[in-house]
Amino acid sequence: MARDMYQYSTSPRKLEPERQRQTQRQRQRQTQRKRRELKVVEDLPRQEVKVSTAQKRRQTKLTLIVIGIFILLLTVSYRNSQINEKFSQVQKLKRELSSIQKENEQAKVNIENSLNLNTIEKLAKEKLGMQKLTNRQTIYISLPKKDYVEAATEEVIIEKEKNWFEKLVDKIFNN
């Protein structure tokens, strides 16, 4: 305390009343106590917090709702991906169909062009070496005017195959 009283500067030191000194000391002691108390609290093992059954139910219900929503969104996303995949397949098949239809139309045009009699005659002369008939090559045959179609003399009977019940009924009533 003697040091507290010694003054190093030229201006005189104000003397604090005894009361203020005590309050400062008390404040210092209180902060030290709080620090000690805090240390004691930190050193204690953590106490288990008891959760009521209602809170557990609410937490479980909330967790299930979140999981349900996640599964629902996952399902919707999966279905959308499948729909997109099928749509792309349909578009691909439509493109293939249109290309095949174009090929068919071209083939029809080619067939119609090849069915032209002038074209057929030209191809027959060039590729096969054929020629038109002359009068020397024509042979006439005389046929009697008798009709070569014979009329059917026999009556054709077509029997329908009967099932077991019809056969049984026929045996009963015909005997």
Secondary structure as GFF3:
##gff-version 3
##sequence-region A 1 175
A	DSSP	alpha_helix	2	5	.	.	.	ID=ss1
A	DSSP	alpha_helix	18	43	.	.	.	ID=ss2
A	DSSP	alpha_helix	53	114	.	.	.	ID=ss3
A	DSSP	alpha_helix	117	127	.	.	.	ID=ss4
A	DSSP	three_ten_helix	135	137	.	.	.	ID=ss5
A	DSSP	alpha_helix	164	174	.	.	.	ID=ss6
###
